[in-house]
Amino acid sequence: MLTPAKPRVLWLIILGFFITDSLVVWVHYETNFLIASWAHAIEPNQRHLVWELVWKNLEGLIYLIPIAAAFFWFALREYPGSVSFFAFNPQRPVWATTWSVMLGGYLCLVPYSFYIQAARLHPLESVQDLVWCYVVVCARSSLMHSTFGQRKPKTQTSNSGSTPSSPAAPTDPIV
């Protein structure tokens, strides 16, 4: 499986995720409210509770969006194009392993969340979990090809300005 060829596609998916999140939360709580009122567990005049919960979710999104935007900017700033989901950078094994463990550990929680939402008959949340999983996997694959922290090739100065060193000169990346 491959990531999209252009980073704009991922940015649109991320934007769509955050725009539709409040709608998905509203559908979730509205469905639960209707089920509870049908079962006489909640009085129908307590519908304002749904909007309070949606507002709390929106507040959380307002705090989360700058953090998520910074992470995805960092992950996608050197987007390599269409690469494998299972990309690994053998020149930077510590970098690749660290990101794989961090994001892979997070992704281990997604199947459980997907199962719970599917079992509770919340298909929108199940789709949202799968979309978020896809975006995180694409960010991880992009991070495998990142050059963050690597040394730049040394340049030689001459009278006409700076020129890159000869192509035969080895460059050692920082691990």
C-alpha positions as CSV (number, residue, x, y, z in Angstrom):
1,M,0.0,0.0,0.0
2,L,1.2,3.5,-0.9
3,T,0.7,7.0,0.5
4,P,-0.8,9.6,-1.8
5,A,1.5,11.1,-4.4
6,K,0.9,14.7,-3.3
7,P,0.9,16.2,0.2
8,R,-2.2,18.3,-0.6
9,V,-4.3,15.2,-0.6
10,L,-3.2,14.4,3.0
11,W,-3.8,18.0,4.1
12,L,-7.3,17.9,2.7
13,I,-8.0,14.7,4.5
14,I,-6.7,16.2,7.8
15,L,-8.8,19.3,7.2
16,G,-11.8,17.3,6.4
17,F,-11.3,15.2,9.6
18,F,-11.3,18.2,11.8
19,I,-14.2,19.9,10.1
20,T,-16.4,16.8,10.3
21,D,-15.4,15.8,13.8
22,S,-18.0,18.0,15.5
23,L,-20.7,16.6,13.2
24,V,-19.6,13.0,14.0
25,V,-19.7,13.8,17.8
26,W,-23.2,15.4,17.4
27,V,-24.5,12.3,15.6
28,H,-23.0,10.0,18.3
29,Y,-24.5,11.8,21.2
30,E,-27.8,12.4,19.5
31,T,-28.1,8.7,18.7
32,N,-27.3,7.8,22.3
33,F,-29.8,10.4,23.6
34,L,-32.6,9.0,21.4
35,I,-31.8,5.5,22.5
36,A,-31.8,6.5,26.2
37,S,-35.0,8.5,25.9
38,W,-36.7,5.7,24.1
39,A,-35.6,3.4,26.9
40,H,-36.9,6.0,29.4
41,A,-33.5,6.5,31.0
42,I,-33.5,10.2,30.2
43,E,-36.2,12.7,30.0
44,P,-36.7,14.2,26.5
45,N,-36.4,17.8,27.9
46,Q,-32.6,17.1,28.6
47,R,-31.7,17.5,25.0
48,H,-29.4,20.5,25.9
49,L,-27.0,17.9,27.3
50,V,-26.1,16.9,23.7
51,W,-25.1,20.4,22.8
52,E,-23.0,20.8,25.9
53,L,-21.1,17.6,25.0
54,V,-20.6,18.8,21.4
55,W,-19.4,22.2,22.7
56,K,-16.9,20.5,25.0
57,N,-15.6,18.4,22.1
58,L,-15.2,21.6,20.0
59,E,-13.3,23.2,22.8
60,G,-10.9,20.2,22.8
61,L,-10.5,20.5,19.1
62,I,-9.6,24.2,19.4
63,Y,-6.8,23.2,21.7
64,L,-5.7,20.2,19.7
65,I,-5.6,21.8,16.2
66,P,-2.4,23.8,16.7
67,I,-0.6,20.8,18.1
68,A,-1.8,18.5,15.3
69,A,-1.0,21.1,12.7
70,A,2.5,21.5,14.0
71,F,3.0,17.7,14.0
72,F,1.7,17.2,10.5
73,W,3.6,20.2,9.2
74,F,6.8,18.6,10.6
75,A,5.9,15.2,9.2
76,L,4.8,16.4,5.7
77,R,7.3,19.2,5.1
78,E,9.6,17.0,3.1
79,Y,6.9,14.7,1.8
80,P,8.6,12.2,-0.5
81,G,5.5,11.4,-2.6
82,S,4.0,8.0,-3.0
83,V,5.9,5.6,-0.6
84,S,5.1,2.4,1.1
85,F,3.2,2.3,4.4
86,F,6.1,0.1,5.7
87,A,8.9,2.5,4.8
88,F,12.1,2.3,6.9
89,N,15.2,4.3,6.6
90,P,18.3,2.1,7.0
91,Q,20.6,5.1,7.0
92,R,18.9,6.4,10.1
93,P,17.8,3.4,12.1
94,V,17.3,5.2,15.4
95,W,15.2,7.9,13.8
96,A,13.1,5.3,11.9
97,T,12.7,3.0,14.9
98,T,11.7,5.9,17.3
99,W,8.9,7.2,15.0
100,S,7.8,3.7,14.2
101,V,7.5,2.8,17.9
102,M,5.8,6.1,18.9
103,L,3.2,6.1,16.1
104,G,2.9,2.3,15.9
105,G,2.1,2.2,19.6
106,Y,-0.6,4.8,19.1
107,L,-1.9,2.9,16.1
108,C,-2.3,-0.3,18.2
109,L,-5.2,1.5,20.0
110,V,-7.1,2.2,16.8
111,P,-8.4,-1.3,16.0
112,Y,-9.8,-1.5,19.6
113,S,-11.6,1.9,19.1
114,F,-12.8,0.8,15.7
115,Y,-14.2,-2.4,17.1
116,I,-16.0,-0.6,20.0
117,Q,-17.5,1.9,17.7
118,A,-18.6,-0.7,15.2
119,A,-20.1,-2.9,18.0
120,R,-22.0,0.1,19.3
121,L,-23.3,0.8,15.8
122,H,-21.6,4.2,15.2
123,P,-20.4,3.8,11.6
124,L,-19.3,7.4,11.3
125,E,-16.9,7.1,14.2
126,S,-15.6,3.8,12.8
127,V,-14.9,5.5,9.4
128,Q,-13.3,8.5,11.3
129,D,-11.0,6.0,13.2
130,L,-9.9,4.4,9.9
131,V,-9.3,7.8,8.3
132,W,-7.2,9.0,11.3
133,C,-5.2,5.7,11.2
134,Y,-4.5,6.3,7.5
135,V,-3.3,9.8,8.1
136,V,-1.0,8.7,10.9
137,V,0.5,5.9,8.9
138,C,1.1,8.4,6.0
139,A,2.8,10.8,8.4
140,R,5.0,8.0,9.7
141,S,6.0,7.0,6.2
142,S,6.9,10.6,5.4
143,L,9.0,10.9,8.6
144,M,11.0,7.9,7.5
145,H,12.4,10.0,4.6
146,S,12.9,13.2,6.6
147,T,16.3,14.8,6.7
148,F,15.7,16.7,10.0
149,G,18.9,16.9,12.0
150,Q,21.2,15.6,9.2
151,R,24.4,17.4,8.4
152,K,24.4,19.4,5.2
153,P,27.1,18.6,2.7
154,K,30.2,20.8,3.2
155,T,30.7,23.6,0.8
156,Q,34.0,24.9,-0.6
157,T,34.4,28.6,-1.0
158,S,36.0,30.1,-4.0
159,N,36.3,33.6,-5.6
160,S,33.0,33.1,-7.4
161,G,31.0,32.1,-4.3
162,S,30.3,28.7,-2.7
163,T,30.0,25.5,-4.6
164,P,29.1,22.1,-3.3
165,S,31.9,19.7,-2.5
166,S,32.8,17.0,-5.1
167,P,30.2,14.2,-5.5
168,A,32.8,11.6,-4.5
169,A,33.1,13.1,-1.0
170,P,31.1,11.0,1.5
171,T,28.6,12.6,3.8
172,D,27.7,10.9,7.0
173,P,24.1,11.4,8.2
174,I,23.5,11.9,11.9
175,V,21.6,8.9,13.3
